Amino acid sequence: MAKEKGSFLKINKKMIALVAALGLLLSSTSVLSASAQTKKPAKKTATKKPAVKASPAAPAKTAQQIAMEKEIAALKASGKPFTYWIGLIFSDIANSAAAGQILAWGKSKGIKVEPVLVNQNNLTANVTAAVAAGTMPDALDISDTLMLQLGSKNLLNVQALSNEMARIYGGWNQAAANFDKADYAGKGLGVPYGISGNLINRRLDLLKDAGAKTTAPKTWEELMEAATKAMKVGGAGFALGNVGDAESVFRAQFVGYGGRYADDAGKKCTIDSKATRDFLGFVKKWYDKGAYPTSAVTTDGGWDNNLYLGGKTVFIANPGSVYVTLVNGSAAWPKNPTLQKNTGFSGLPGGPVARVAPSNAWLRGISATTKYPELAKDLIRHLMKLENIDIYYEWAIYGPTLKAYNKFEYWDENVDPVHGGLYDLAVNGTSSSFPDVNNAAYAKFGTEFQLSKMVQRHLLDGDSADKTIAEAQTACQKIYDAS
């Protein structure tokens, strides 16, 4: 709330006047006392002393406040900082905003803090190494799949904090509510702060020059057909390596052709199916036609972003970071209003069986090894405040998790088409696992890039569809049996 101008000055004048009045009163009392010593004392009269008014008692500290004060003292005594791992995204401004908010929180508590930016594509490997070495941060940004893998053995349960955030900020939007359902295996292990999902970005000018349709493709076949017509600039910018971008696109295509990882109970793998063969047939068809650039065999999470920004591909699937770069620029790329104007956005296409709008969540979790759980919760509260999340969302690539966050003007597609798309995903999107059960086995299958590896063996190694599907089925069932 804005303060009235000059109010602080007015308060100071009043205080000065009050102090001056008290000084005069004390001064006159001293003079009177001195002169009274020369006179005979007056005869005392019996009077009752006025009752001493008790000072109002200070409000009692809550158990939470007491615990936090102890943690602050312990942290200061250790000489070490409170550490937080930020999931590095393709927006320098958003990354800086998150780091700045954490530093400001640390300053307000009088403690050392260390925000560390970790590339989201490397987060699983970094966390795995940290768990093994016993060097996990106190708290961190975490994907829903990695959260499921870590489980309650490595993460504190923060369900009470999640409930508190939902109560304060009006409840969860539909996509975030998927992670708060009673049957969700990771319920309570993190507080959702961002909804993510891919939108198709397409070059309207290059498609027009190639004589291809510039309208939003409704099917994957339609998209790949247009990509082949524009192969001179790279075709479809979909990765084929072990990277999250490849796994997510393959997953949407796989489900579009009727595929799923396991049965309704989430126990028995169903990779070996006609649907999987149809999916592999689709990918092989367009790979043979040259729709994928040779550089697609990559594990660089920013490969497709840079390909599109450099004008070397027609289609990519991206949650919005490329559009943010077009509008605002980055350390590597200048603003590009021309490319912005020539970019069209749409939801993911569908296959012959289904069309899905898979959404993922990024959450804030607390390591089970932290010595400062109350400080970690307090930091999450700080980052989730309206004024902080507003600044972050404006530059980040996430849709809103809580309903009170829905009021920001950039969710209007007429103001910002990508933020509008992410908002639609947040309030209407399906879970990323649909139609599979979202359990630890499902998460591990994805983080190990098992779907991408199946495709690679077929396309790059030349293995038959039957062989590569059988291998994927075996790997899948091993994961599900161990979970």
Secondary structure, DSSP 4 states (H G I P E B T S, - for coil): -PPPTTHHHHHHHHHHHHHHHHHHHHHHHHHHHHHHTTSPPPPP---PPPPPPPPPPPPPPPHHHHHHHHHHHHHHHHTPPEEEEEEE-S-HHHHHHHHHHHHHHHHHHT--EEEEEEEGGGHHHHHHHHHHHT---SEEEEEHHHHHHHHHHHB---HHHHHHHHHHTT-B-HHHHGGGSTT-TTTTS-EEEEEE--EEEEEHHHHHHTT---SPPSBHHHHHHHHHHTGGGTSB----SSSHHHHHHHHHHHHHTT--SB-TTS-SB--SSHHHHHHHHHHHHHHHTT-S-GGGS---TTHHHHHHHTT--SEEEESSHHHHHHHH--SSS---HHHHHTEEEE---B-SS----EEEEEEEEEBTT-S-HHHHHHHHHHHTSHHHHHHHHHHSS-B-SBGGGGG-GGGSTTT-HHHHHHHHHHHHPEETTTTS--SHHHHHHHHTTHHHHHHHHHHTS---HHHHHHHHHHHHHHHHHH-
